[in-house]
Amino acid sequence: MKKVKLIVIGAGSRGIGYAEFAKLHPDRLEIVGVAEPLEYNRNLMVQEYNIPPEHTFTDWRQLVDQEKFADGVIISTQDNMHTEPAIAFAGKGYHILLEKPIAPTAEECREIVAAAKRNHVIFAVCHVLRYTNYTRKLRELLEAGTIGDLIAMQHIEEVGWWHQAHSFVRGHWRNEKESSFMLLAKSCHDIDWINYLVGRKCRSVSSFGSLKHFRREAKPAGAGMRCVDCACERNCPYSALRIYLEHFLERKITGWPVNVLTPEVNRENVLAALREGPYGRCVYECDNDVIDNQVVNLSFEGGGTASFLLTAFAKGGRKTRFFGSRGEMYGDGSEIRIFDFLTEETTVVDTKAPDGTILGGHGGGDYKLMDGFVSALAGNDPSKILSGPDDALDSHLLVFAAEEARRKNTVINLS
């Protein structure tokens, strides 16, 4: 099987992370180009993968005008910057790995998928949860009828108190106009995962949610505009000093999310970023408008329901319960516990969470996604993709329907 050549469009943490597959498997993947406006990130990619100057760009538009020199592209730009490059590279015949969400509107999602299909390119969306050993085992157990017919499913995504503050209050995804709404930005792959495991079409959806806490009205009396000079900082769980210096830097964690503040991570640079940049702002004084809690209720063809809870106010992680006619299952992303109604016995299945490297993220889903995409391109075999155009579009449209239901306070019929 041939070695695959890929170009990274948007060398942020996700693009850099996916590219690392080439370091693990240099016989299977080569990174041959990059388009990234930030000089530090662009130069990092150039040095790491020995990318020549003629394949190094500050803007993807410069690249798309060149003669085709790779098999595919990894598009990991900001959410609202997916549509133009995805359509353009599909038109040039590049296979595409697209970071989720596909796009910030349903119409743009349809346009991108249509372009990929029209140009007959292999197209995968980074719904990484589909690719984990944990998910594969859950699907196997459900399809084997281990708990009988699946009647109901309850899935919780705990965003985490510090993650919400970092990404969705102070960070890139805090404001809908600059990125997208919360369910799409953070949890489109959770809705996709529910869809994937239930295995039946969703027929109706309702949803409720709000921005409950991270508002000026909740700001403690006497609190400052920035954590570095706030009288309440020591008693605030969302303190930027506590999160970035104590929670991460003092534990020798210098990658994400600290490297978002400064490319050269040390205490002095982090403190400077907190004094001057967006990540040092009081969480009650930001321009955030995305929600911090939401529930989504789904009804499926043939009977059966699922509920999804998204919350900022938790430690972090994902937890799921499956209720069947002959038993129930509980999973936490690694361990699965099965209770049989007939024997009243509990069986434990450990799917072994992977290491803590970048490609070990999302329970190993990042690695498996890249493995599948590279294999698909090497063998011209789209069946290696678990998150192809039709499935990804279907689950995205379900997310848009859920958000419409929340905003209109109604039930959306999908038939």
C-alpha positions in Angstrom: 0.0 0.0 0.0 1.3 3.4 -1.0 2.5 6.1 1.4 -0.1 8.8 1.8 0.8 12.5 1.5 -1.3 15.0 3.4 -1.4 18.8 3.7 -2.4 20.5 7.0 -4.8 23.4 6.6 -4.8 25.2 9.9 -2.0 24.2 12.2 -3.6 24.7 15.6 -3.7 22.1 18.3 -6.0 19.7 16.3 -4.0 20.0 13.0 -0.7 19.5 14.8 -2.1 16.6 16.8 -3.4 14.7 13.7 -0.2 15.3 11.9 1.7 13.4 14.6 0.5 10.1 13.0 3.3 10.7 10.5 5.8 10.5 13.3 4.4 7.2 14.5 4.1 5.7 11.0 6.5 7.4 8.7 6.2 4.5 6.3 2.5 5.2 5.9 2.1 9.0 6.1 4.1 12.0 5.1 3.1 15.6 5.8 4.1 17.5 2.7 2.5 21.0 3.1 1.0 23.4 5.5 -1.2 26.5 5.3 -1.2 28.5 8.6 -1.3 32.3 9.3 0.5 32.1 12.7 4.2 32.2 12.1 5.2 30.2 15.2 2.8 27.3 14.4 3.6 27.3 10.7 7.4 27.2 11.4 6.8 24.4 13.9 5.2 22.3 11.2 7.9 23.1 8.7 10.7 22.0 11.1 8.9 18.9 12.4 8.1 17.6 8.9 10.8 19.2 6.8 8.3 20.9 4.6 9.9 22.8 1.7 9.3 26.6 1.2 7.3 26.0 -2.0 4.8 24.0 0.0 4.5 26.4 3.0 1.7 29.0 2.9 0.2 31.6 5.1 -3.2 31.2 3.5 -4.9 28.1 2.0 -6.0 30.1 -1.0 -2.3 30.3 -2.1 -2.1 26.6 -1.9 -5.3 25.7 -3.7 -4.0 27.6 -6.8 -0.9 25.3 -6.9 -0.6 22.1 -8.9 -2.0 19.2 -6.8 0.9 17.7 -4.8 -0.7 15.5 -2.2 -3.4 12.9 -1.8 -5.5 14.8 0.7 -5.8 17.6 3.2 -6.6 17.9 6.9 -8.8 20.9 7.4 -8.6 22.1 11.0 -9.3 25.8 10.7 -11.8 27.6 13.0 -15.4 26.3 12.7 -16.6 29.2 10.6 -13.7 28.8 8.2 -14.5 25.3 6.9 -16.8 25.9 4.0 -14.6 27.7 1.4 -11.5 25.5 1.7 -13.5 22.2 1.9 -15.4 23.0 -1.3 -12.2 24.3 -3.0 -10.0 21.3 -2.2 -12.8 18.9 -3.1 -12.9 20.6 -6.5 -9.2 20.0 -6.9 -9.6 16.3 -6.2 -8.1 16.3 -2.7 -9.4 13.7 -0.2 -10.6 15.5 2.9 -10.4 15.0 6.7 -12.5 17.8 8.1 -12.5 18.8 11.8 -16.0 18.8 13.4 -18.3 20.6 13.1 -18.6 20.4 9.3 -19.8 24.0 9.2 -21.8 26.5 11.3 -25.0 26.3 9.3 -27.1 23.4 7.9 -26.9 24.8 4.4 -23.1 25.1 4.4 -22.9 21.5 5.7 -25.1 20.4 2.8 -22.9 22.3 0.3 -19.6 20.8 1.6 -21.0 17.2 1.5 -22.4 17.8 -1.9 -19.0 19.0 -3.2 -17.2 16.0 -1.7 -19.7 13.6 -3.4 -19.8 15.5 -6.7 -16.0 15.3 -7.0 -15.8 11.7 -5.8 -13.3 12.4 -3.0 -13.0 10.4 0.2 -14.5 12.5 2.9 -14.3 12.0 6.7 -15.5 14.2 9.5 -13.6 14.1 12.8 -16.3 12.3 14.8 -13.6 10.7 16.8 -15.9 9.0 19.4 -17.0 6.5 16.7 -13.4 5.2 16.4 -12.6 4.2 20.0 -12.2 0.6 21.2 -14.8 1.5 23.8 -17.4 2.4 21.2 -16.6 -0.6 19.1 -17.2 -2.9 22.1 -20.4 -1.1 23.1 -21.7 -1.5 19.5 -20.7 -5.1 19.5 -22.6 -5.8 22.8 -25.7 -3.9 21.6 -25.8 -5.7 18.3 -25.4 -9.1 20.0 -28.5 -8.4 22.1 -26.5 -8.5 25.4 -29.1 -6.4 27.1 -32.0 -7.4 24.8 -33.7 -4.6 22.8 -32.3 -1.1 23.5 -35.2 0.8 25.0 -33.5 4.0 26.3 -30.2 5.6 26.5 -28.9 8.4 28.8 -25.6 10.1 27.9 -23.9 12.9 29.8 -21.0 15.1 28.6 -19.3 16.8 31.5 -17.5 19.7 29.8 -15.7 20.4 33.0 -15.6 23.7 35.0 -12.1 24.7 33.8 -12.7 23.6 30.2 -15.9 25.6 30.0 -14.0 28.7 31.3 -11.1 28.1 28.9 -12.9 27.4 25.6 -16.4 28.6 26.0 -16.2 31.7 28.2 -12.7 33.1 27.6 -11.7 31.2 24.4 -12.3 30.8 20.7 -15.8 29.2 21.1 -17.3 31.6 23.5 -19.3 33.7 21.1 -21.8 32.3 18.5 -21.0 34.9 15.9 -17.3 34.1 16.0 -17.7 30.3 16.1 -21.0 28.5 16.5 -23.6 27.5 19.1 -22.5 25.3 22.0 -24.2 22.1 21.0 -22.6 22.2 17.5 -19.2 23.3 18.7 -18.8 21.0 21.6 -21.3 18.1 21.3 -22.0 17.5 17.7 -20.0 14.3 18.0 -22.0 13.3 21.1 -25.2 13.5 19.2 -23.5 11.6 16.3 -22.4 9.0 18.8 -25.9 8.5 20.2 -27.2 8.2 16.6 -24.5 5.7 15.7 -25.1 3.4 18.7 -28.9 3.5 18.6 -28.7 2.7 14.9 -32.2 3.9 14.0 -33.4 7.2 12.5 -34.4 9.9 14.9 -38.0 11.0 14.3 -38.4 13.9 16.8 -36.3 16.1 19.1 -36.8 18.6 21.9 -34.2 20.6 23.9 -33.8 23.1 26.7 -30.8 25.0 27.9 -29.4 28.4 28.8 -26.4 30.5 29.8 -27.1 30.1 33.5 -24.0 31.1 35.4 -21.3 32.9 33.4 -23.0 36.2 33.4 -22.3 39.6 35.0 -25.2 39.1 37.4 -23.3 36.2 39.0 -20.1 38.1 39.5 -19.1 38.2 43.2 -19.1 41.6 45.0 -15.6 43.1 44.9 -14.3 41.0 42.0 -11.9 42.6 39.5 -11.9 42.6 35.7 -8.8 40.3 35.6 -7.8 37.4 37.8 -4.3 38.8 38.3 -5.6 41.8 40.3 -8.9 40.3 41.8 -9.6 40.4 45.5 -11.9 37.3 45.1 -9.4 35.2 43.0 -8.4 32.7 45.7 -12.1 31.8 46.3 -13.0 31.4 42.7 -12.8 28.0 41.0 -12.6 29.7 37.6 -9.5 31.7 38.5 -7.2 31.8 35.5 -4.2 31.7 37.9 -5.5 28.6 39.5 -6.4 26.9 36.2 -3.3 27.6 34.1 -0.5 27.9 36.8 -1.6 25.5 39.4 -3.8 23.0 37.6 -1.5 22.6 34.6 1.9 24.4 34.7 2.8 23.3 38.3 2.0 19.7 37.2 4.4 20.0 34.3 1.6 20.1 31.7 2.8 22.5 29.0 0.6 21.4 26.1 -3.1 22.1 25.6 -4.7 24.2 27.0 -1.7 26.3 28.3 0.0 26.4 24.9 -3.1 28.3 23.6 -2.1 31.2 25.8 1.5 31.4 24.5 3.5 29.2 22.1 6.5 29.3 24.4 5.2 28.0 27.7 6.8 29.1 30.9 5.5 30.9 34.0 6.6 34.3 32.9 4.9 34.1 29.5 1.7 32.6 30.9 1.5 35.4 33.5 2.0 38.0 30.8 -0.8 36.4 28.7 -3.1 36.5 31.8 -2.3 40.2 32.3 -2.9 41.2 28.7 -4.8 38.5 26.8 -8.3 37.1 26.7 -7.6 34.2 29.0 -6.9 36.3 32.0 -10.3 38.0 32.0 -12.9 37.5 34.8 -15.3 34.8 33.6 -18.2 37.1 34.5 -16.9 40.0 32.3 -16.4 38.2 29.0 -18.3 38.6 25.7 -19.5 35.0 25.9 -23.0 34.1 24.9 -23.0 30.3 24.4 -24.9 28.2 26.9 -23.4 26.4 29.9 -26.1 23.7 30.3 -28.4 21.9 27.9 -30.6 18.8 27.6 -31.6 17.1 24.3 -34.4 14.5 24.1 -34.6 12.2 21.1 -37.3 9.8 19.9 -36.4 7.1 17.4 -38.2 5.1 14.7 -39.5 1.8 16.0 -39.6 3.1 19.6 -36.9 4.0 22.0 -35.6 7.2 23.4 -32.3 8.9 24.3 -31.5 11.8 26.5 -28.3 13.9 26.4 -27.1 16.3 29.1 -24.4 18.8 28.4 -23.1 20.6 31.5 -20.1 22.8 32.4 -20.6 22.1 36.1 -18.8 18.8 36.6 -15.3 17.3 36.8 -15.2 16.4 33.2 -15.7 13.3 31.1 -18.5 11.3 29.5 -20.8 8.8 31.1 -23.6 6.7 29.5 -26.3 4.2 30.6 -28.1 1.9 28.2 -31.4 0.4 29.3 -32.5 -2.8 27.6 -35.3 -5.4 27.8 -32.9 -8.0 29.4 -30.4 -5.8 31.2 -28.6 -2.5 31.5 -25.1 -1.2 30.7 -23.0 1.6 32.1 -19.9 3.0 30.5 -17.4 5.8 31.4 -15.3 5.8 28.2 -13.1 2.9 29.3 -14.9 0.5 31.6 -18.3 -1.1 30.7 -20.5 -2.7 33.4 -23.3 -5.0 32.3 -26.1 -6.1 34.6 -28.2 -9.1 33.5 -31.8 -9.2 34.7 -32.0 -13.0 34.4 -28.9 -13.9 36.3 -28.7 -10.7 38.3 -24.9 -10.8 37.7 -22.6 -7.9 36.7 -19.9 -8.3 34.1 -17.1 -5.8 33.8 -15.4 -5.2 30.4 -12.3 -3.0 30.4 -11.6 -1.5 27.0 -8.2 -0.1 28.2 -8.0 3.7 27.9 -4.9 4.7 25.8 -1.9 6.8 26.8 -2.0 10.5 27.3 -0.3 11.6 24.1 -2.1 13.9 21.7 -3.2 11.0 19.5 -4.4 9.2 22.6 -7.1 11.9 23.0 -10.8 11.1 23.1 -10.1 7.6 24.3 -7.8 6.8 21.5 -10.3 8.0 18.9 -7.9 10.5 17.4 -5.4 7.8 16.6 -8.0 5.4 15.2 -9.5 8.2 13.1 -6.1 8.9 11.5 -5.5 5.2 11.0 -8.8 4.8 9.2 -8.3 7.9 7.0 -4.8 7.0 6.0 -5.8 3.4 5.3 -8.7 4.6 3.2 -6.5 6.8 1.0 -3.7 4.2 0.7 -6.1 1.5 -0.5 -8.7 3.8 -2.1 -11.2 2.2 0.3 -13.9 4.5 1.7 -15.2 1.7 3.9 -12.4 2.4 6.3 -14.2 5.6 7.2 -16.7 5.4 10.0 -17.8 9.0 9.8 -18.4 9.6 6.1 -20.4 12.3 4.3 -24.0 10.9 4.7 -23.7 9.8 8.3 -22.0 13.0 9.3 -24.5 15.2 7.5 -27.4 13.3 9.1 -26.1 13.8 12.6 -25.3 17.5 12.0 -28.8 18.1 10.8 -30.1 16.5 14.0 -27.9 19.0 16.0 -29.4 21.9 14.1 -32.9 20.6 14.7 -32.2 20.2 18.5 -30.9 23.8 18.6 -34.0 25.0 16.7 -36.2 23.1 19.3 -34.4 24.9 22.1 -34.7 28.3 20.7 -38.4 27.9 19.7 -39.3 25.9 22.9 -41.0 23.3 20.8 -40.7 19.7 19.5 -39.2 19.3 16.0 -40.6 16.5 13.9 -37.9 15.1 11.6 -40.0 12.9 9.4 
